[in-house]
């Protein structure tokens, strides 16, 4: 999977930096009753950085002894999610291993919707999500054909809407298949040091509801020994706005 050009811009990772972010109380793991300590991104703490890019994206980065984790979120993600299929909330995650042995990255990412009853969601499996979308499009095709048979006068209008929906769905399915974070455990080594990709979270839970003007989330990246937590607010500060640089 090719590295997006914008990802490298303004991201200066410091390999080998010791992680000094706040260590929190143990967090209950998804499997079994084992508890894991949480390391939380904290503004101004050594190993923790935040950037506003001229590409309109926010970046939260934490550096550990042999690992760097970066979370990237579009500053307009709340608006974009309203127009996305199933109103999915999207974020980009990058994990870079700087050690000399190997590191098992379980690709376990979860989000806490803080302002919505602390609903906790794991990210959607891209294959399952693609299959669901394709099935829904197939159902739409069937329903549209049935409507046209009942009322041929709407053929042009309904066909145009269907073709547009099919195009959008095909593009999103292609994106999921090529740009998503692999949901399986990946072994990172000096020869294969990175795992990265987009993660999408469902927002259809009845406890979540419409977005507020400002939203707070805690994104947890679950490793075998600890949870890396990113407190994410959109926008990060009241009235915060990124002026996007026009594409060249």
N, C-alpha and C positions, 0 to 999 in steps of 0.2 A: 504494500500500500504506500503510494508516494506521500511524502511529508508535505502538507500544505505550506505554500510559500510564506503566508502570513505568520505561521506558527513560530518561525525562527526569528522574526523581527522583534527586537527589543527584549528577547528572553535570554538573559545571561545566566546560565546555571553555574553554580559554584560546586563542583564535585568535591565530595569529602567534607563538606561543612557539617559540623555537629548540630543536631536538632535541639534547640533550646525552647521550643514552643511549650505552652502550658500542658502538663500532664494531668489528666482528669481522672475521676474515679472510674472503676471498671464499668464496662458497658456489656450488656448481655448479648452474646453472639446468637446468630440465627440457628445454628445447628447445635443441639444439646443445651446444657446448662453452663457451659464454660464461659467465664467472664474474661473480657479483654480490657486492658487499659486504653484510654483514648488520648491521643495527642492532638491538640486543637490549634489551628492557625490563630495567631494573635498579632494584631497590628503593632509594628515596631519591635517585635521580639526577634532575636537573632535566628536566622534560618527561615524567616517568614517575610515574604514580599508581596506587594500589591501593585498592579500597573493598570493604567487606563491607556489603551492603545488608540491610535488614530484610525484603526480599522473598526472602531465602534465596539470593541470587546474589552471586558474586564478579565484580569488574570490574577489568580491567587496561587502562590507557590510556597511549598515547604521543602526544605532541604534536610536530609538526614545523613547519617554516616556514609551509607552506600546507596542512598535512594533520593530521588527528587520527584515530587508529585506536583503537578500543575493542573489547576482547574480553570477552564476558560468559559465565560458566559457572555453572550451578546447583551449589550446594554438595553436592547429593545426586545429581549426574549419574552417578556410578559405579553407584549403586543403580538409578537410572531406566533406564540403558542396558541393564541385565540384563532388563528387562521390555519393552523397545522391540522392534519388528520388526527382525530380523536383529542384535539387540544393538548397534544403531548408537550411536555416541558423538556427542552434539549440543552445539553451541556457537553463540553469537550474535555476529556481527561487524558493526561499524558503521564506515564511513569517511566523514569529513566534510572537504570541500575548502573552504578559506577564502581562496583566491587570487582574482585578478581576471581570469584568463584561462581556461584549461581544463586538466583533468587526466584522462589516460586510465587508468582503473582496470581492470586485467585480470581481477579476480575469481578469482585463483589462490591458493587457500588449501590448505596441506598440514600434516600433523601427523607428528611423530616420536614414536613410542612408546618412550621412553627406556629403560624397564625391561623392554622386550620386544624385545631384540636390535636396537633402533633401527629398527624397521620404519617405513617412510615411506609415508604414504597421502595421496592427494589427496581432497578432499571429493566426495561422491557427486553426480552430476548429478541434480537433483530429478525431471526428466521420466523419465529412464531408471529411476530408483528407483521411481517411481510405476508405470511399466509392468511392472516386475518383480513388484511387490507384487500388482498386479491379476492378472497371469498366475498367480501362486501361489495366489491366492484362487480363481480359476476352476478350477485343478487340484484344490483342496480340495473345491469343490462337486461336481465329477465323482466324486472318490473317496468322498465321503460318500454320494452317491446310490447308488453301487455297493454300499457296505457295507449300506445300508438294504434294497436289493433282496435281498441274501443273508440278512439277518436283520431282518425288519420289527419285531421286538421292541425294537430300539434306535432306532427312528425318532424318538421324542420327545427322547431324550437327545442324539443326534447332530445333530438339527435345531436344538436350542437352542444347542449349541456352535458350530454353523456360523453361525447368525444373529449371535451375539456377535462372532465373528471377522470377519464381513463388516462389521459396524458399526464395529469398531475400525479395520479397514483403510480404510474409506471416510473416516473422520475424519482418519486420518493422510495419506491421499492429498490431501484437501482442504487440510490444513495445509501440505504440501509445495508445493502449487500457489500458495498465497497468501502464505506466510511465509518461503520459502527465499531465499537470496542468489542473484540472477541469475548463472548461470555464464558469461555472455558479457561482453565488455569494455564498460564503461559510460563515457561521457564526462561528467565532472563539471564543472559551470560554476557561476558565482554564482547563476544561476537554477535550477540543478539540482545542489545541492552535496553530496548524500548518496547513498550506496549502503549498504544494510544488509539483513540477513536471517539466517536460521538455516543452518548448515552441518552436515552429518552425515558421519561417517567410519565406514568399515567396520572391524569388529574381528574378522572371521572368518578372518583370516590365521592359518595354523597356528603361526606363531611368536609370536603375541600371547598366546593362552591366557587363563585366568581373571584377573580383576582382583586386584591385591594390595591390602592394606589402605591403602596410600598409593601413588599413581601420579604419575609425572612425565612431562610432555609438553613438546615445543617446537612451538608453533603458528607456522608461517611464513606471512606475507602477502606474496606475491611481486609486487613492482612492476616496472616496466621498468628502474629504475636501482638498486634495492636490495631487500633482503628485511627486512621488519619481523618480528622474532622475539619471541614471548611465551613465556617459560618458565612453564609452568602445572603446579602441583602440587595434587592433591586428596587431603586438604585442604591448603591452603597451608602450614600448620604442624602439627606433631604434636599431635593432640588438638583441633585447631581445630574449632569448631562455631558455626554461626549460629543464633540463636534467631529463628525466623520470626515476623513480626508477623501476627496473625490478620487475615483479610480483613474489611473493613468492611461 
